[in-house]
């Protein structure tokens, strides 16, 4: 079973609304672990790994749910180019 097939199955079996609420829950859990790491200097790499994976899985379901995989990939590619350009400009300005 591919990842996409699994996401489709999860959406079909468990429903769109619960799965989209799960996206929000997992993002909140990742947010909490980032805050613990930065604000409280906590050694929580294992938790960051777990919550990052959870968010990636749920973002896969979100993209599948709305059928926006290609649009996200295209936008992301453009955004990465823009960030690379900004970094070049920033680094030139700092020399
Ligand atoms: Mg989680």
PDB file of the backbone (N, CA, C, O) and the ligand in Angstrom, with CONECT records:
HET     MG  A 101       1
ATOM      1  N   UNK A   1       0.838  -1.201   0.000  1.00  0.00           N
ATOM      2  CA  UNK A   1       0.000   0.000   0.000  1.00  0.00           C
ATOM      3  C   UNK A   1       0.875   1.255   0.000  1.00  0.00           C
ATOM      4  O   UNK A   1       1.805   1.385   0.797  1.00  0.00           O
ATOM      5  N   UNK A   2       0.558   2.164  -0.905  1.00  0.00           N
ATOM      6  CA  UNK A   2       1.326   3.418  -0.942  1.00  0.00           C
ATOM      7  C   UNK A   2       0.821   4.350   0.166  1.00  0.00           C
ATOM      8  O   UNK A   2      -0.232   4.128   0.762  1.00  0.00           O
ATOM      9  N   UNK A   3       1.604   5.388   0.415  1.00  0.00           N
ATOM     10  CA  UNK A   3       1.191   6.375   1.416  1.00  0.00           C
ATOM     11  C   UNK A   3      -0.148   6.993   1.029  1.00  0.00           C
ATOM     12  O   UNK A   3      -1.031   7.169   1.868  1.00  0.00           O
ATOM     13  N   UNK A   4      -0.283   7.319  -0.254  1.00  0.00           N
ATOM     14  CA  UNK A   4      -1.514   7.970  -0.715  1.00  0.00           C
ATOM     15  C   UNK A   4      -2.725   7.047  -0.540  1.00  0.00           C
ATOM     16  O   UNK A   4      -3.806   7.490  -0.154  1.00  0.00           O
ATOM     17  N   UNK A   5      -2.528   5.774  -0.826  1.00  0.00           N
ATOM     18  CA  UNK A   5      -3.618   4.809  -0.636  1.00  0.00           C
ATOM     19  C   UNK A   5      -4.021   4.741   0.840  1.00  0.00           C
ATOM     20  O   UNK A   5      -5.204   4.662   1.173  1.00  0.00           O
ATOM     21  N   UNK A   6      -3.022   4.772   1.706  1.00  0.00           N
ATOM     22  CA  UNK A   6      -3.287   4.757   3.145  1.00  0.00           C
ATOM     23  C   UNK A   6      -4.064   6.001   3.576  1.00  0.00           C
ATOM     24  O   UNK A   6      -5.000   5.911   4.370  1.00  0.00           O
ATOM     25  N   UNK A   7      -3.671   7.165   3.047  1.00  0.00           N
ATOM     26  CA  UNK A   7      -4.364   8.411   3.395  1.00  0.00           C
ATOM     27  C   UNK A   7      -5.816   8.362   2.919  1.00  0.00           C
ATOM     28  O   UNK A   7      -6.724   8.757   3.649  1.00  0.00           O
ATOM     29  N   UNK A   8      -6.033   7.879   1.701  1.00  0.00           N
ATOM     30  CA  UNK A   8      -7.393   7.772   1.159  1.00  0.00           C
ATOM     31  C   UNK A   8      -8.243   6.854   2.034  1.00  0.00           C
ATOM     32  O   UNK A   8      -9.406   7.138   2.323  1.00  0.00           O
ATOM     33  N   UNK A   9      -7.632   5.750   2.445  1.00  0.00           N
ATOM     34  CA  UNK A   9      -8.323   4.776   3.296  1.00  0.00           C
ATOM     35  C   UNK A   9      -8.687   5.388   4.651  1.00  0.00           C
ATOM     36  O   UNK A   9      -9.794   5.195   5.153  1.00  0.00           O
ATOM     37  N   UNK A  10      -7.746   6.121   5.231  1.00  0.00           N
ATOM     38  CA  UNK A  10      -8.001   6.773   6.525  1.00  0.00           C
ATOM     39  C   UNK A  10      -9.143   7.779   6.399  1.00  0.00           C
ATOM     40  O   UNK A  10     -10.016   7.851   7.264  1.00  0.00           O
ATOM     41  N   UNK A  11      -9.130   8.548   5.319  1.00  0.00           N
ATOM     42  CA  UNK A  11     -10.185   9.552   5.113  1.00  0.00           C
ATOM     43  C   UNK A  11     -11.541   8.885   4.898  1.00  0.00           C
ATOM     44  O   UNK A  11     -12.566   9.362   5.384  1.00  0.00           O
ATOM     45  N   UNK A  12     -11.530   7.776   4.164  1.00  0.00           N
ATOM     46  CA  UNK A  12     -12.778   7.048   3.884  1.00  0.00           C
ATOM     47  C   UNK A  12     -13.306   6.388   5.157  1.00  0.00           C
ATOM     48  O   UNK A  12     -14.494   6.496   5.462  1.00  0.00           O
ATOM     49  N   UNK A  13     -12.435   5.708   5.902  1.00  0.00           N
ATOM     50  CA  UNK A  13     -12.865   4.956   7.087  1.00  0.00           C
ATOM     51  C   UNK A  13     -13.188   5.863   8.279  1.00  0.00           C
ATOM     52  O   UNK A  13     -14.166   5.638   8.993  1.00  0.00           O
ATOM     53  N   UNK A  14     -12.353   6.894   8.486  1.00  0.00           N
ATOM     54  CA  UNK A  14     -12.499   7.699   9.703  1.00  0.00           C
ATOM     55  C   UNK A  14     -13.186   9.049   9.447  1.00  0.00           C
ATOM     56  O   UNK A  14     -13.607   9.725  10.386  1.00  0.00           O
ATOM     57  N   UNK A  15     -13.291   9.428   8.188  1.00  0.00           N
ATOM     58  CA  UNK A  15     -14.022  10.649   7.850  1.00  0.00           C
ATOM     59  C   UNK A  15     -13.143  11.878   7.729  1.00  0.00           C
ATOM     60  O   UNK A  15     -12.102  11.997   8.375  1.00  0.00           O
ATOM     61  N   UNK A  16     -13.603  12.798   6.869  1.00  0.00           N
ATOM     62  CA  UNK A  16     -12.851  14.025   6.592  1.00  0.00           C
ATOM     63  C   UNK A  16     -12.708  14.895   7.845  1.00  0.00           C
ATOM     64  O   UNK A  16     -11.604  15.313   8.193  1.00  0.00           O
ATOM     65  N   UNK A  17     -13.824  15.161   8.513  1.00  0.00           N
ATOM     66  CA  UNK A  17     -13.759  16.093   9.653  1.00  0.00           C
ATOM     67  C   UNK A  17     -12.854  15.604  10.781  1.00  0.00           C
ATOM     68  O   UNK A  17     -12.014  16.365  11.262  1.00  0.00           O
ATOM     69  N   UNK A  18     -13.007  14.343  11.216  1.00  0.00           N
ATOM     70  CA  UNK A  18     -12.086  13.887  12.277  1.00  0.00           C
ATOM     71  C   UNK A  18     -10.624  13.927  11.841  1.00  0.00           C
ATOM     72  O   UNK A  18      -9.747  14.262  12.637  1.00  0.00           O
ATOM     73  N   UNK A  19     -10.363  13.590  10.600  1.00  0.00           N
ATOM     74  CA  UNK A  19      -8.972  13.594  10.139  1.00  0.00           C
ATOM     75  C   UNK A  19      -8.433  15.018  10.035  1.00  0.00           C
ATOM     76  O   UNK A  19      -7.260  15.252  10.328  1.00  0.00           O
ATOM     77  N   UNK A  20      -9.263  15.967   9.626  1.00  0.00           N
ATOM     78  CA  UNK A  20      -8.792  17.353   9.557  1.00  0.00           C
ATOM     79  C   UNK A  20      -8.605  17.929  10.966  1.00  0.00           C
ATOM     80  O   UNK A  20      -7.732  18.769  11.183  1.00  0.00           O
ATOM     81  N   UNK A  21      -9.423  17.477  11.919  1.00  0.00           N
ATOM     82  CA  UNK A  21      -9.205  17.882  13.316  1.00  0.00           C
ATOM     83  C   UNK A  21      -7.899  17.283  13.840  1.00  0.00           C
ATOM     84  O   UNK A  21      -7.205  17.893  14.654  1.00  0.00           O
ATOM     85  N   UNK A  22      -7.577  16.084  13.362  1.00  0.00           N
ATOM     86  CA  UNK A  22      -6.320  15.430  13.753  1.00  0.00           C
ATOM     87  C   UNK A  22      -5.115  16.210  13.214  1.00  0.00           C
ATOM     88  O   UNK A  22      -4.071  16.276  13.863  1.00  0.00           O
ATOM     89  N   UNK A  23      -5.269  16.798  12.022  1.00  0.00           N
ATOM     90  CA  UNK A  23      -4.183  17.644  11.477  1.00  0.00           C
ATOM     91  C   UNK A  23      -3.880  18.750  12.483  1.00  0.00           C
ATOM     92  O   UNK A  23      -2.726  19.001  12.832  1.00  0.00           O
ATOM     93  N   UNK A  24      -4.951  19.404  12.940  1.00  0.00           N
ATOM     94  CA  UNK A  24      -4.788  20.527  13.879  1.00  0.00           C
ATOM     95  C   UNK A  24      -4.159  20.040  15.186  1.00  0.00           C
ATOM     96  O   UNK A  24      -3.260  20.684  15.728  1.00  0.00           O
ATOM     97  N   UNK A  25      -4.637  18.901  15.684  1.00  0.00           N
ATOM     98  CA  UNK A  25      -4.104  18.360  16.938  1.00  0.00           C
ATOM     99  C   UNK A  25      -2.610  18.056  16.820  1.00  0.00           C
ATOM    100  O   UNK A  25      -1.833  18.381  17.718  1.00  0.00           O
ATOM    101  N   UNK A  26      -2.217  17.437  15.718  1.00  0.00           N
ATOM    102  CA  UNK A  26      -0.793  17.088  15.551  1.00  0.00           C
ATOM    103  C   UNK A  26       0.069  18.343  15.392  1.00  0.00           C
ATOM    104  O   UNK A  26       1.197  18.387  15.883  1.00  0.00           O
ATOM    105  N   UNK A  27      -0.462  19.366  14.705  1.00  0.00           N
ATOM    106  CA  UNK A  27       0.303  20.614  14.581  1.00  0.00           C
ATOM    107  C   UNK A  27       0.480  21.259  15.946  1.00  0.00           C
ATOM    108  O   UNK A  27       1.534  21.824  16.242  1.00  0.00           O
ATOM    109  N   UNK A  28      -0.549  21.175  16.772  1.00  0.00           N
ATOM    110  CA  UNK A  28      -0.463  21.737  18.128  1.00  0.00           C
ATOM    111  C   UNK A  28       0.578  20.975  18.959  1.00  0.00           C
ATOM    112  O   UNK A  28       1.332  21.573  19.726  1.00  0.00           O
ATOM    113  N   UNK A  29       0.605  19.638  18.794  1.00  0.00           N
ATOM    114  CA  UNK A  29       1.586  18.844  19.541  1.00  0.00           C
ATOM    115  C   UNK A  29       3.011  19.197  19.114  1.00  0.00           C
ATOM    116  O   UNK A  29       3.913  19.276  19.948  1.00  0.00           O
ATOM    117  N   UNK A  30       3.209  19.407  17.819  1.00  0.00           N
ATOM    118  CA  UNK A  30       4.546  19.803  17.346  1.00  0.00           C
ATOM    119  C   UNK A  30       4.894  21.197  17.864  1.00  0.00           C
ATOM    120  O   UNK A  30       6.021  21.448  18.289  1.00  0.00           O
ATOM    121  N   UNK A  31       3.927  22.087  17.825  1.00  0.00           N
ATOM    122  CA  UNK A  31       4.141  23.442  18.352  1.00  0.00           C
ATOM    123  C   UNK A  31       4.603  23.374  19.808  1.00  0.00           C
ATOM    124  O   UNK A  31       5.550  24.056  20.200  1.00  0.00           O
ATOM    125  N   UNK A  32       3.931  22.553  20.594  1.00  0.00           N
ATOM    126  CA  UNK A  32       4.259  22.410  22.023  1.00  0.00           C
ATOM    127  C   UNK A  32       5.700  21.907  22.214  1.00  0.00           C
ATOM    128  O   UNK A  32       6.424  22.394  23.082  1.00  0.00           O
ATOM    129  N   UNK A  33       6.100  20.935  21.400  1.00  0.00           N
ATOM    130  CA  UNK A  33       7.464  20.387  21.544  1.00  0.00           C
ATOM    131  C   UNK A  33       8.522  21.411  21.118  1.00  0.00           C
ATOM    132  O   UNK A  33       9.594  21.481  21.718  1.00  0.00           O
ATOM    133  N   UNK A  34       8.221  22.204  20.085  1.00  0.00           N
ATOM    134  CA  UNK A  34       9.161  23.259  19.669  1.00  0.00           C
ATOM    135  C   UNK A  34       9.307  24.283  20.800  1.00  0.00           C
ATOM    136  O   UNK A  34      10.414  24.711  21.128  1.00  0.00           O
ATOM    137  N   UNK A  35       8.183  24.660  21.382  1.00  0.00           N
ATOM    138  CA  UNK A  35       8.222  25.628  22.494  1.00  0.00           C
ATOM    139  C   UNK A  35       9.027  25.096  23.679  1.00  0.00           C
ATOM    140  O   UNK A  35       9.812  25.827  24.283  1.00  0.00           O
ATOM    141  N   UNK A  36       8.827  23.816  24.006  1.00  0.00           N
ATOM    142  CA  UNK A  36       9.594  23.203  25.103  1.00  0.00           C
ATOM    143  C   UNK A  36      11.087  23.254  24.796  1.00  0.00           C
ATOM    144  O   UNK A  36      11.899  23.565  25.667  1.00  0.00           O
ATOM    145  N   UNK A  37      11.441  22.945  23.544  1.00  0.00           N
ATOM    146  CA  UNK A  37      12.849  22.912  23.143  1.00  0.00           C
ATOM    147  C   UNK A  37      13.482  24.297  23.197  1.00  0.00           C
ATOM    148  O   UNK A  37      14.590  24.459  23.709  1.00  0.00           O
ATOM    149  N   UNK A  38      12.784  25.283  22.675  1.00  0.00           N
ATOM    150  CA  UNK A  38      13.356  26.629  22.583  1.00  0.00           C
ATOM    151  C   UNK A  38      13.203  27.401  23.898  1.00  0.00           C
ATOM    152  O   UNK A  38      14.176  27.941  24.425  1.00  0.00           O
ATOM    153  N   UNK A  39      12.006  27.447  24.406  1.00  0.00           N
ATOM    154  CA  UNK A  39      11.763  28.280  25.594  1.00  0.00           C
ATOM    155  C   UNK A  39      12.278  27.658  26.882  1.00  0.00           C
ATOM    156  O   UNK A  39      12.785  28.351  27.764  1.00  0.00           O
ATOM    157  N   UNK A  40      12.139  26.325  26.980  1.00  0.00           N
ATOM    158  CA  UNK A  40      12.529  25.678  28.233  1.00  0.00           C
ATOM    159  C   UNK A  40      13.811  24.869  28.100  1.00  0.00           C
ATOM    160  O   UNK A  40      14.197  24.140  29.013  1.00  0.00           O
ATOM    161  N   UNK A  41      14.468  25.007  26.944  1.00  0.00           N
ATOM    162  CA  UNK A  41      15.756  24.328  26.694  1.00  0.00           C
ATOM    163  C   UNK A  41      15.684  22.827  26.976  1.00  0.00           C
ATOM    164  O   UNK A  41      16.645  22.230  27.461  1.00  0.00           O
ATOM    165  N   UNK A  42      14.541  22.229  26.668  1.00  0.00           N
ATOM    166  CA  UNK A  42      14.346  20.812  26.949  1.00  0.00           C
ATOM    167  C   UNK A  42      15.002  19.947  25.865  1.00  0.00           C
ATOM    168  O   UNK A  42      14.950  20.268  24.678  1.00  0.00           O
ATOM    169  N   UNK A  43      15.619  18.844  26.303  1.00  0.00           N
ATOM    170  CA  UNK A  43      16.215  17.878  25.367  1.00  0.00           C
ATOM    171  C   UNK A  43      15.108  16.937  24.903  1.00  0.00           C
ATOM    172  O   UNK A  43      14.907  15.879  25.500  1.00  0.00           O
ATOM    173  N   UNK A  44      14.397  17.303  23.862  1.00  0.00           N
ATOM    174  CA  UNK A  44      13.230  16.529  23.447  1.00  0.00           C
ATOM    175  C   UNK A  44      13.286  16.149  21.962  1.00  0.00           C
ATOM    176  O   UNK A  44      12.279  16.201  21.256  1.00  0.00           O
ATOM    177  N   UNK A  45      14.468  15.770  21.512  1.00  0.00           N
ATOM    178  CA  UNK A  45      14.640  15.419  20.103  1.00  0.00           C
ATOM    179  C   UNK A  45      13.715  14.263  19.701  1.00  0.00           C
ATOM    180  O   UNK A  45      13.144  14.276  18.610  1.00  0.00           O
ATOM    181  N   UNK A  46      13.569  13.273  20.574  1.00  0.00           N
ATOM    182  CA  UNK A  46      12.688  12.132  20.253  1.00  0.00           C
ATOM    183  C   UNK A  46      11.255  12.604  20.038  1.00  0.00           C
ATOM    184  O   UNK A  46      10.574  12.142  19.123  1.00  0.00           O
ATOM    185  N   UNK A  47      10.802  13.525  20.882  1.00  0.00           N
ATOM    186  CA  UNK A  47       9.435  14.056  20.758  1.00  0.00           C
ATOM    187  C   UNK A  47       9.308  14.907  19.492  1.00  0.00           C
ATOM    188  O   UNK A  47       8.283  14.868  18.811  1.00  0.00           O
ATOM    189  N   UNK A  48      10.360  15.680  19.180  1.00  0.00           N
ATOM    190  CA  UNK A  48      10.337  16.483  17.943  1.00  0.00           C
ATOM    191  C   UNK A  48      10.261  15.579  16.715  1.00  0.00           C
ATOM    192  O   UNK A  48       9.543  15.876  15.760  1.00  0.00           O
ATOM    193  N   UNK A  49      11.006  14.473  16.748  1.00  0.00           N
ATOM    194  CA  UNK A  49      10.977  13.510  15.640  1.00  0.00           C
ATOM    195  C   UNK A  49       9.561  12.946  15.492  1.00  0.00           C
ATOM    196  O   UNK A  49       8.997  12.927  14.397  1.00  0.00           O
ATOM    197  N   UNK A  50       9.000  12.491  16.611  1.00  0.00           N
ATOM    198  CA  UNK A  50       7.664  11.872  16.591  1.00  0.00           C
ATOM    199  C   UNK A  50       6.603  12.851  16.090  1.00  0.00           C
ATOM    200  O   UNK A  50       5.796  12.506  15.227  1.00  0.00           O
ATOM    201  N   UNK A  51       6.605  14.054  16.624  1.00  0.00           N
ATOM    202  CA  UNK A  51       5.561  15.020  16.250  1.00  0.00           C
ATOM    203  C   UNK A  51       5.752  15.554  14.830  1.00  0.00           C
ATOM    204  O   UNK A  51       4.777  15.870  14.148  1.00  0.00           O
ATOM    205  N   UNK A  52       7.004  15.654  14.387  1.00  0.00           N
ATOM    206  CA  UNK A  52       7.247  16.057  12.992  1.00  0.00           C
ATOM    207  C   UNK A  52       6.698  14.991  12.047  1.00  0.00           C
ATOM    208  O   UNK A  52       6.053  15.314  11.049  1.00  0.00           O
ATOM    209  N   UNK A  53       6.954  13.727  12.361  1.00  0.00           N
ATOM    210  CA  UNK A  53       6.424  12.637  11.527  1.00  0.00           C
ATOM    211  C   UNK A  53       4.897  12.652  11.540  1.00  0.00           C
ATOM    212  O   UNK A  53       4.262  12.481  10.499  1.00  0.00           O
ATOM    213  N   UNK A  54       4.313  12.857  12.715  1.00  0.00           N
ATOM    214  CA  UNK A  54       2.845  12.918  12.813  1.00  0.00           C
ATOM    215  C   UNK A  54       2.289  14.038  11.928  1.00  0.00           C
ATOM    216  O   UNK A  54       1.309  13.841  11.209  1.00  0.00           O
ATOM    217  N   UNK A  55       2.923  15.212  11.986  1.00  0.00           N
ATOM    218  CA  UNK A  55       2.448  16.349  11.184  1.00  0.00           C
ATOM    219  C   UNK A  55       2.608  16.042   9.696  1.00  0.00           C
ATOM    220  O   UNK A  55       1.711  16.335   8.906  1.00  0.00           O
ATOM    221  N   UNK A  56       3.739  15.456   9.308  1.00  0.00           N
ATOM    222  CA  UNK A  56       3.938  15.128   7.884  1.00  0.00           C
ATOM    223  C   UNK A  56       2.864  14.165   7.393  1.00  0.00           C
ATOM    224  O   UNK A  56       2.338  14.312   6.290  1.00  0.00           O
ATOM    225  N   UNK A  57       2.549  13.183   8.222  1.00  0.00           N
ATOM    226  CA  UNK A  57       1.497  12.217   7.846  1.00  0.00           C
ATOM    227  C   UNK A  57       0.149  12.928   7.708  1.00  0.00           C
ATOM    228  O   UNK A  57      -0.593  12.689   6.755  1.00  0.00           O
ATOM    229  N   UNK A  58      -0.155  13.795   8.657  1.00  0.00           N
ATOM    230  CA  UNK A  58      -1.453  14.467   8.604  1.00  0.00           C
ATOM    231  C   UNK A  58      -1.506  15.486   7.476  1.00  0.00           C
ATOM    232  O   UNK A  58      -2.574  15.704   6.904  1.00  0.00           O
ATOM    233  N   UNK A  59      -0.383  16.118   7.141  1.00  0.00           N
ATOM    234  CA  UNK A  59      -0.371  17.021   5.992  1.00  0.00           C
ATOM    235  C   UNK A  59      -0.582  16.225   4.704  1.00  0.00           C
ATOM    236  O   UNK A  59      -1.197  16.715   3.757  1.00  0.00           O
ATOM    237  N   UNK A  60      -0.069  14.999   4.678  1.00  0.00           N
ATOM    238  CA  UNK A  60      -0.325  14.114   3.531  1.00  0.00           C
ATOM    239  C   UNK A  60      -1.817  13.845   3.389  1.00  0.00           C
ATOM    240  O   UNK A  60      -2.352  13.827   2.281  1.00  0.00           O
ATOM    241  N   UNK A  61      -2.480  13.637   4.514  1.00  0.00           N
ATOM    242  CA  UNK A  61      -3.931  13.401   4.471  1.00  0.00           C
ATOM    243  C   UNK A  61      -4.688  14.662   4.074  1.00  0.00           C
ATOM    244  O   UNK A  61      -5.670  14.604   3.333  1.00  0.00           O
ATOM    245  N   UNK A  62      -4.219  15.802   4.577  1.00  0.00           N
ATOM    246  CA  UNK A  62      -4.864  17.073   4.215  1.00  0.00           C
ATOM    247  C   UNK A  62      -4.783  17.296   2.712  1.00  0.00           C
ATOM    248  O   UNK A  62      -5.780  17.645   2.079  1.00  0.00           O
ATOM    249  N   UNK A  63      -3.592  17.095   2.135  1.00  0.00           N
ATOM    250  CA  UNK A  63      -3.418  17.288   0.684  1.00  0.00           C
ATOM    251  C   UNK A  63      -4.295  16.317  -0.095  1.00  0.00           C
ATOM    252  O   UNK A  63      -4.900  16.682  -1.103  1.00  0.00           O
ATOM    253  N   UNK A  64      -4.356  15.084   0.380  1.00  0.00           N
ATOM    254  CA  UNK A  64      -5.182  14.061  -0.256  1.00  0.00           C
ATOM    255  C   UNK A  64      -6.664  14.427  -0.146  1.00  0.00           C
ATOM    256  O   UNK A  64      -7.420  14.295  -1.108  1.00  0.00           O
ATOM    257  N   UNK A  65      -7.059  14.882   1.021  1.00  0.00           N
ATOM    258  CA  UNK A  65      -8.452  15.247   1.298  1.00  0.00           C
ATOM    259  C   UNK A  65      -8.948  16.320   0.330  1.00  0.00           C
ATOM    260  O   UNK A  65     -10.072  16.243  -0.166  1.00  0.00           O
ATOM    261  N   UNK A  66      -8.112  17.313   0.066  1.00  0.00           N
ATOM    262  CA  UNK A  66      -8.515  18.427  -0.799  1.00  0.00           C
ATOM    263  C   UNK A  66      -8.011  18.273  -2.236  1.00  0.00           C
ATOM    264  O   UNK A  66      -8.266  19.130  -3.082  1.00  0.00           O
ATOM    265  N   UNK A  67      -7.297  17.185  -2.505  1.00  0.00           N
ATOM    266  CA  UNK A  67      -6.782  16.955  -3.867  1.00  0.00           C
ATOM    267  C   UNK A  67      -5.843  18.054  -4.335  1.00  0.00           C
ATOM    268  O   UNK A  67      -5.910  18.503  -5.479  1.00  0.00           O
ATOM    269  N   UNK A  68      -4.958  18.483  -3.423  1.00  0.00           N
ATOM    270  CA  UNK A  68      -4.109  19.630  -3.745  1.00  0.00           C
ATOM    271  C   UNK A  68      -2.623  19.263  -3.765  1.00  0.00           C
ATOM    272  O   UNK A  68      -1.766  20.141  -3.668  1.00  0.00           O
ATOM    273  N   UNK A  69      -2.317  17.975  -3.891  1.00  0.00           N
ATOM    274  CA  UNK A  69      -0.919  17.525  -3.841  1.00  0.00           C
ATOM    275  C   UNK A  69      -0.045  18.267  -4.852  1.00  0.00           C
ATOM    276  O   UNK A  69       1.014  18.788  -4.502  1.00  0.00           O
ATOM    277  N   UNK A  70      -0.498  18.312  -6.109  1.00  0.00           N
ATOM    278  CA  UNK A  70       0.322  18.931  -7.168  1.00  0.00           C
ATOM    279  C   UNK A  70       0.430  20.439  -6.978  1.00  0.00           C
ATOM    280  O   UNK A  70       1.496  21.026  -7.163  1.00  0.00           O
ATOM    281  N   UNK A  71      -0.682  21.054  -6.608  1.00  0.00           N
ATOM    282  CA  UNK A  71      -0.655  22.518  -6.400  1.00  0.00           C
ATOM    283  C   UNK A  71       0.300  22.885  -5.269  1.00  0.00           C
ATOM    284  O   UNK A  71       1.035  23.868  -5.365  1.00  0.00           O
ATOM    285  N   UNK A  72       0.288  22.098  -4.201  1.00  0.00           N
ATOM    286  CA  UNK A  72       1.199  22.354  -3.078  1.00  0.00           C
ATOM    287  C   UNK A  72       2.646  22.154  -3.535  1.00  0.00           C
ATOM    288  O   UNK A  72       3.521  22.957  -3.213  1.00  0.00           O
ATOM    289  N   UNK A  73       2.888  21.082  -4.283  1.00  0.00           N
ATOM    290  CA  UNK A  73       4.254  20.802  -4.769  1.00  0.00           C
ATOM    291  C   UNK A  73       4.747  21.945  -5.660  1.00  0.00           C
ATOM    292  O   UNK A  73       5.897  22.370  -5.550  1.00  0.00           O
ATOM    293  N   UNK A  74       3.878  22.438  -6.538  1.00  0.00           N
ATOM    294  CA  UNK A  74       4.252  23.540  -7.437  1.00  0.00           C
ATOM    295  C   UNK A  74       4.523  24.824  -6.651  1.00  0.00           C
ATOM    296  O   UNK A  74       5.514  25.513  -6.895  1.00  0.00           O
ATOM    297  N   UNK A  75       3.639  25.135  -5.713  1.00  0.00           N
ATOM    298  CA  UNK A  75       3.794  26.349  -4.905  1.00  0.00           C
ATOM    299  C   UNK A  75       5.071  26.263  -4.078  1.00  0.00           C
ATOM    300  O   UNK A  75       5.822  27.232  -3.961  1.00  0.00           O
ATOM    301  N   UNK A  76       5.301  25.079  -3.503  1.00  0.00           N
ATOM    302  CA  UNK A  76       6.493  24.863  -2.676  1.00  0.00           C
ATOM    303  C   UNK A  76       7.766  25.064  -3.491  1.00  0.00           C
ATOM    304  O   UNK A  76       8.716  25.686  -3.017  1.00  0.00           O
ATOM    305  N   UNK A  77       7.787  24.539  -4.714  1.00  0.00           N
ATOM    306  CA  UNK A  77       8.967  24.692  -5.577  1.00  0.00           C
ATOM    307  C   UNK A  77       9.241  26.167  -5.859  1.00  0.00           C
ATOM    308  O   UNK A  77      10.392  26.605  -5.844  1.00  0.00           O
ATOM    309  N   UNK A  78       8.181  26.928  -6.115  1.00  0.00           N
ATOM    310  CA  UNK A  78       8.336  28.375  -6.363  1.00  0.00           C
ATOM    311  C   UNK A  78       8.809  29.081  -5.102  1.00  0.00           C
ATOM    312  O   UNK A  78       9.680  29.950  -5.153  1.00  0.00           O
ATOM    313  N   UNK A  79       8.238  28.707  -3.989  1.00  0.00           N
ATOM    314  CA  UNK A  79       8.581  29.331  -2.715  1.00  0.00           C
ATOM    315  C   UNK A  79      10.053  29.060  -2.357  1.00  0.00           C
ATOM    316  O   UNK A  79      10.742  29.939  -1.841  1.00  0.00           O
ATOM    317  N   UNK A  80      10.514  27.858  -2.630  1.00  0.00           N
ATOM    318  CA  UNK A  80      11.911  27.510  -2.349  1.00  0.00           C
ATOM    319  C   UNK A  80      12.855  28.366  -3.199  1.00  0.00           C
ATOM    320  O   UNK A  80      13.893  28.824  -2.723  1.00  0.00           O
ATOM    321  N   UNK A  81      12.480  28.571  -4.453  1.00  0.00           N
ATOM    322  CA  UNK A  81      13.291  29.451  -5.321  1.00  0.00           C
ATOM    323  C   UNK A  81      13.339  30.865  -4.747  1.00  0.00           C
ATOM    324  O   UNK A  81      14.392  31.503  -4.733  1.00  0.00           O
ATOM    325  N   UNK A  82      12.185  31.349  -4.273  1.00  0.00           N
ATOM    326  CA  UNK A  82      12.101  32.693  -3.709  1.00  0.00           C
ATOM    327  C   UNK A  82      12.964  32.806  -2.453  1.00  0.00           C
ATOM    328  O   UNK A  82      13.655  33.806  -2.256  1.00  0.00           O
ATOM    329  N   UNK A  83      12.920  31.785  -1.614  1.00  0.00           N
ATOM    330  CA  UNK A  83      13.719  31.793  -0.374  1.00  0.00           C
ATOM    331  C   UNK A  83      15.215  31.785  -0.720  1.00  0.00           C
ATOM    332  O   UNK A  83      16.012  32.483  -0.092  1.00  0.00           O
ATOM    333  N   UNK A  84      15.580  30.984  -1.729  1.00  0.00           N
ATOM    334  CA  UNK A  84      16.984  30.925  -2.154  1.00  0.00           C
ATOM    335  C   UNK A  84      17.452  32.305  -2.623  1.00  0.00           C
ATOM    336  O   UNK A  84      18.568  32.729  -2.324  1.00  0.00           O
ATOM    337  N   UNK A  85      16.578  32.997  -3.364  1.00  0.00           N
ATOM    338  CA  UNK A  85      16.913  34.343  -3.847  1.00  0.00           C
ATOM    339  C   UNK A  85      17.068  35.300  -2.665  1.00  0.00           C
ATOM    340  O   UNK A  85      18.017  36.083  -2.620  1.00  0.00           O
ATOM    341  N   UNK A  86      16.149  35.239  -1.721  1.00  0.00           N
ATOM    342  CA  UNK A  86      16.232  36.099  -0.534  1.00  0.00           C
ATOM    343  C   UNK A  86      17.513  35.847   0.245  1.00  0.00           C
ATOM    344  O   UNK A  86      18.147  36.783   0.732  1.00  0.00           O
ATOM    345  N   UNK A  87      17.897  34.559   0.360  1.00  0.00           N
ATOM    346  CA  UNK A  87      19.126  34.213   1.073  1.00  0.00           C
ATOM    347  C   UNK A  87      20.348  34.782   0.361  1.00  0.00           C
ATOM    348  O   UNK A  87      21.269  35.299   0.995  1.00  0.00           O
ATOM    349  N   UNK A  88      20.341  34.679  -0.967  1.00  0.00           N
ATOM    350  CA  UNK A  88      21.458  35.257  -1.743  1.00  0.00           C
ATOM    351  C   UNK A  88      21.566  36.752  -1.473  1.00  0.00           C
ATOM    352  O   UNK A  88      22.653  37.270  -1.215  1.00  0.00           O
ATOM    353  N   UNK A  89      20.412  37.449  -1.537  1.00  0.00           N
ATOM    354  CA  UNK A  89      20.403  38.893  -1.305  1.00  0.00           C
ATOM    355  C   UNK A  89      20.856  39.219   0.121  1.00  0.00           C
ATOM    356  O   UNK A  89      21.632  40.149   0.340  1.00  0.00           O
ATOM    357  N   UNK A  90      20.369  38.456   1.065  1.00  0.00           N
ATOM    358  CA  UNK A  90      20.723  38.666   2.474  1.00  0.00           C
ATOM    359  C   UNK A  90      22.208  38.476   2.690  1.00  0.00           C
ATOM    360  O   UNK A  90      22.859  39.290   3.343  1.00  0.00           O
ATOM    361  N   UNK A  91      22.748  37.386   2.133  1.00  0.00           N
ATOM    362  CA  UNK A  91      24.166  37.091   2.323  1.00  0.00           C
ATOM    363  C   UNK A  91      25.068  38.103   1.619  1.00  0.00           C
ATOM    364  O   UNK A  91      26.156  38.411   2.106  1.00  0.00           O
ATOM    365  N   UNK A  92      24.621  38.617   0.481  1.00  0.00           N
ATOM    366  CA  UNK A  92      25.382  39.683  -0.220  1.00  0.00           C
ATOM    367  C   UNK A  92      25.433  40.930   0.643  1.00  0.00           C
ATOM    368  O   UNK A  92      26.466  41.591   0.750  1.00  0.00           O
ATOM    369  N   UNK A  93      24.287  41.242   1.265  1.00  0.00           N
ATOM    370  CA  UNK A  93      24.185  42.434   2.123  1.00  0.00           C
ATOM    371  C   UNK A  93      25.002  42.328   3.389  1.00  0.00           C
ATOM    372  O   UNK A  93      25.343  43.347   3.990  1.00  0.00           O
ATOM    373  N   UNK A  94      25.319  41.129   3.803  1.00  0.00           N
ATOM    374  CA  UNK A  94      26.068  40.916   5.058  1.00  0.00           C
ATOM    375  C   UNK A  94      27.565  40.753   4.839  1.00  0.00           C
ATOM    376  O   UNK A  94      28.298  40.452   5.782  1.00  0.00           O
ATOM    377  N   UNK A  95      28.030  40.949   3.602  1.00  0.00           N
ATOM    378  CA  UNK A  95      29.479  40.800   3.356  1.00  0.00           C
ATOM    379  C   UNK A  95      30.162  42.133   3.329  1.00  0.00           C
ATOM    380  O   UNK A  95      31.376  42.201   3.134  1.00  0.00           O
TER     381      UNK A  95
HETATM  382 MG    MG A 101       1.411  13.453  17.821  1.00  0.00          MG
END
